[in-house]
Amino acid sequence: MYNKNMKRTLYLDMLNNVVNDKKILLVTGARQAGKTTIAKQFMEGFTNKIYFNYDSDRKYLLNNPKFYEEQNKTDDSPLLAVFDELHKYKNWKTYMKGNYDRNRDDFRFIVTGSGDLNISYKTKESLAGRFELIHVFPFTLNEFFSRRTYNDFFKNPVELSGFNNNKASSETMENLLSTSPFPEPFLKSSKHFYKRWAKSYFPQIINIDLKYSAVFHELDKLETLFDILSLKVCSGFSFSNVANDIEVSPPTVKQWMKLLESHFLTFSITPYGKFTRTIKKQKKVYLHDYGRIENESSKYENFIALELFRFVKNASDIGEEVDIFYLKDKDQREVDFLITYNGKPFLLIEAKENEEETKNLKHFQNMFKIPAILLLRKSGVHKLITNDKYKITIVSAERFLSTLP
């Protein structure tokens, strides 16, 4: 049903938009999310190119750090050098700084990596002013269908006329939910394959990415923490409660959660600041691989969360000031997601499988005076209901999500 060689144009377009800025392009994201595939697809647009994988080709770098400069060129266009998994090289930031400072006009550089690359971005060691960061996610619905432009979305986020009201988008959403958003198990379209894949995924992170971390001597408890997260998604995360469950201290749980997030196993959404003094400031934790979640309602909300989180991260990558929160006040009124734009509330989003309950959406819409949308799992829905001076859009989730920029 799906083409394993499909072009991931969402990310290829992002790379094309920044490649001529003559910056190092750092492509980061979860292990097996498709970073290498995207880098190789991007290479197809270059006449002069070289691919380097640190795991298999490290001898070239260690024996001759300028090895890529010896590559024959067929014309005078810049040579694209892709350094895959380079973050495993201890001095990779210093190495890339030297490459960039010496060859920024004649070469273009892509560096791919997972958790450690993300940490390096935060510290910006050696690379300040020299890079552009692009986050790659597992598959999201908008990769399979016609996307709106950012300008159209920010002009009117709930305007959906002419976009993706078809059976295919609903089927694709359900296929993502039934297996996983990660390319390999999704393209296999097999629940049995996904179970085998999921069983080996976390051990790969342990043996490759966490092997030399300080937590390695307590990996059994870290694995227990990761296992129980599928039961904790969509609700406020209590470090102390989880610490009691796995018999470690709350600060240790906090440290481990940061580790899981930095390696793209989890992501979190915080409550909107206006209400943080009236409720416990608990994050909501979600998984990049929602296929692990057994509860269908929780899986569905996690699916929506990942789709929106991807949108926010990619919009931020291109310079937009966008963020995502959830809302909860002292009276326990709650809305799943709030998108802010240029620092101000912009769009309210609620996720429901079937229930067309809009009471909390109405309350917060009247407070913020912004568009609001209820995303239902069932297909074929698109209606407007009145809320005093405003309207709330109730729509099938796949129709809205498949159009996100």
N, C-alpha and C positions, 0 to 999 in steps of 0.2 A: 504493500500500500504506500509506503514511504520510500523515497529514494535515498539510499545510504550515501550517495555522492552529492546530495543536495548542497547547493552553495548557501553558506550561512551569511546572507547578504546584510543582515542587521549589523554584524561586526565588520564585515568587509567594507561596508560604506563608512563606518566610523574610522577605520584605518586609512581609507582613501582620503578622508577629509583632513587628516592631520599629517600624513606622511611627508608632504612638502614643506612642513614647518621645520624640517631638519632637526627633529628631536628624536631621542631614543624612545621607541614605542614599547612600553611595558605592558604586556598582556597577561593578566592574572585572573585566577578563578579556581574553582574546585578541580581536584584531580579527576580526569576523564570527562570534563565538561566540554572538551572539544578545542582547546587552545592550539594544539599542534595542527589539527586539521585546518583550522582557520588560518594559521600562519602559512601553511603550505598552499592553501587556496589563494592567499594573497600574493604569494610568490609568482603565481602564474601570470600576473600582470607585469612582470619585470623581465627584460631581456637578459640582464646580468644579475646573477643571484647565486647564493651559496647557503646551504642548510647545515647547521652544526648542532649535534645533540651531545650534551655533556656526558651522558651515560656511556655512549658508544664511541665518541670521538675526542674524549678529553686529552688524549696523547698529543693531538695536533696543537691544542692550546698550550699544554705544558712544555712541549718541545719548541714551539715557535708561536709565540703569542700573536704575531702579525700574519698568521697563515692565510687569512682571508684576503689580504692585500695581494697575494700571489695568484689569485684566481684570474684566469684569462677573461677578457671582456670582448664582446662582439661589436660594441659601439661605444659612444661617449656618454651614454646615459648612466646615472648612478647605479652602483651595485647594491643590491639588497642582501644584507647578511642577517640570517635568522639564527639566534642563539637559543636553542630549546633547553629548558631545565637548567639554565646557567646559574641559578641561585644556589645550586649545590656546590659551586666553586666558592671557596671561602672568601676570596678577594674579588668577587665578581663586580662589585660596585666600582672599585678602583680601576679594574681592568676596563670596564665600559666607559668610565670617565676619560681614560686615555684614548680609547678608540674614537670617542666622540670629539674630543678636543683636537685630535690630529686629522680626522677624516670627515668632518661633518658635511663638507660640500660634495665630496665624491662618493659617499656611501650613505645608505639608509640602514638603520639598525632596528631589529625587533628582538626583544628578550621575553621569553615566556617562562612562567613559573607559578607555583601555587602558594602555600602559606607563607613561606619565608620571604617571598617577593613582596607580599602584602605588608609584612612587618617592615621591610626595608623601605617601602614607600612612606610609611608613617615617620620613620626617622630621617628619610631623605639624605642619608649619608652619601657624600661625594657627588650626588647627582642633582643637586638643587639647580633648577632652571634648565635642566638638560633633558627632561623627559615628559612624555604624555602617558597617562595611565588609562587603560581600557579594561573594564571588568567583563569577563566572559562567564555566562551562566549556562546551566543545562538548558534544554529546549524550553522555550515559552511559546505561547500560541501565536504571537505576532510574527514569528519566523515563517509560518506556513501560509500567511494570508496578506492581504493588502493593508499596509499600515498608514495611519495618518502622519502628517508632518508634525513636528513640534509646534510650529506656528498655529496650525489648525487646532491642535489639542488645547493649547493654552488660550486660544481665542474662545473656544466653547468645548469643554471636555465631555459633555454629554450629548453632543450632536453626532448622531450615528447614521443619518440617512445615506443610503448608497453603500454601506459597508457591511459585508460579510454576514448577511442574514441567510445562511444556508446550512444544509445538513452536514457538510464536511467539517465545519468548524466545531459543531457539537460532537461529532464522532472523534475528532482529534483531541478535544478536551477530555473526553471519557477515556480515550486510549492513554493519555498522559496520566490520568488518575488511576488507571487499572494496572499500569506497570511502574513507570518512573520517568522523570524528565531527562534523565541522563541518556545521552545519545545511543550507547550500545544496547542497553536493555529495551529502550523505546523502539528502536529500529527492528529489533528481533521480534517485538510484539508477542512475547511469550512470558507468562507469569512464572513458569518453571525456570526459565533462563534468568529472570530477574532475581528470583530467590537465591540462586547460586551466585549471581553477581554481587548481590547485597551482602551475602555471607562473607565474601572475600574482600569487600571494599574497605572496611574499617581496619582489618589487619594490614592492608597495604599502606594505609596512612601511618600506622604504628611502625611498621618495619622500614618505611622509606623516609617519612617526614619527621617522625617523633623519635627515631632511634637514638639520637644523641641528646634528647631533651632531658631536663631535670626530672620529668615525671615518669621516665621510662621504668623505674623500679616499682611503680605502683600502677602498671598498665591494666591489671585486672580490675582495679577500682575505677579507672578512667573508662574502661570498656563498659562497666556496669552503669556509670553515669550516662554514657551515650545511649545505652539500651533503654534506660528509663525515660529519656527525653521524649520518646515517641508518645509517652503517656502524659507529658507535661505541656505539650504544645497548646497554644491558643489561650493559655491562662497565665496570670501573674506568676512569675518564677520566684520562689523563695529559696535563697541560698541556705538558710538554716534548716528548712525542712528536708531539702535534698541531702544536706550534709549528714543529717541523722540517718537517712536511708542507707547511705553508703559508708557511714562511720569514718568520716573525715571532718575537718573543721570547715566552717563557712568560708573563711578566707581561701582555703584550698579549693573549694568548689568554685569560688569566684575566679581564681587563677586558671583553673581547668576550663571553665566556660570561655574565658578569653582565648585559650589555646584552641578550643574547638572552633570558635568563630574565626580566628585568624587563619585556620586551615579550611575554611569554607565548608565545614560540616553543619554549622548552625548559623543563624543570623537572628538579631533581636530588634524589637520595636519598642520604643519607650513611650510613656504617656505624655500627652501634650502638656507643656510647661504651665499653662494657665491653671491647671488643677493639681499640680504636684504637691501643694501644701495641704490639700484636703484629702488626699488618698495616699496610701503607701506607694512610693515610687518604684514599683516593680516593673521590670521589663517583661514583655511577652517573647518567648523563645520559639523559633520555628526551625525546621530542617530544610536543607537544600534537597535532600532526597525524601520527599513526602511519601514515597512508595512504602516506607517502613511503618507508616501509621495505619493501625487497624481500624480505628474508629472513623467511620465515613464522614461524619460531620467535621471532625478535627482535620482529617485529610483535606477536605474541601476548603476549609478556611486557610490551611497551610498553603494549598495550591494558589489561592487568591493572593496570599501574602507574598509568595515568591514572585508571582507575575508582577505585582506592584513594586516590590523591592528592586527587581531587575530594572524596571522603568526608571525608578528614582536614581539608582546608581549610574545607569547609562546616561541619563539626562545630566547628572552631575559631571560625568566624564567629559561632556562636550561644553561644560561651562555654565549650565543652567543652575539656578539656586533653587533646588527642589529637595524636599525631605518628606519623611513618612512617620506618623505617630498613630497611637490609638487614643480614644477619648474615654474618660471615666470620671464622673464627678462624685461628690460626697453622698449623693442620693442614689448611687449605684447605677445611674444611667450610663450606658456605654455604647459606643459605636466602634466598630472594628478598626477602621482606618481613617486617618485624616492626611490628605496631601497638602503640603504647604508650598507656596511658590513666591519667590522673592521675600521670604520670611513671614508671609501672611497666610492664614487659612485659605485654601483654594477649592478643595473638593472633599466631600464626605462620602465614604464608601462603606456599605454594610454587606456582609456575605451571609446568605441564607440558602439552604438546600431547596426548600419549597415554600417556606412560610413567608407571606407578604406582610410582615410586621414592620411598621415604619414609625412607631411612636417615638423612639429615641432619635431617629433621623430627623423627625419634625422638630423636636426640641432643640437639637444642636443647629439645625439649619436656621431656625428663627434667631438663634443667638449669634451665629457667624454671618448670616445673610450670603450664603454661597450655594452653588449647586450641590445636590445630593443624589446618590444613585444606590439602588438596591440590586445586588447581583444574585440571580437565582441559578441554581444548577439545572433546572429544567429548561428545555429548549422552546423556541417559538414564542417567547414573551417579550413584549415591548409596549409599555404603557406609561402614561403620566397621571399622577394623582396630585390634587391641589393641597397646598399647605399654606393657608392664608394668602400672602402675596407671592408665594413661591410655588414651585412644582418639584416633585420628587420623581425621578425616572426609575421605573422598575423594568429590568431587562435581563435576558438570558446572559449569563456571565461570559460565555464564549464570544458573544457578539461585541461586547465592550472590550474585552481583553485582547482579542485578535486584532483590534485596530490601534492598540497603544503604539506610540512611536518607538 
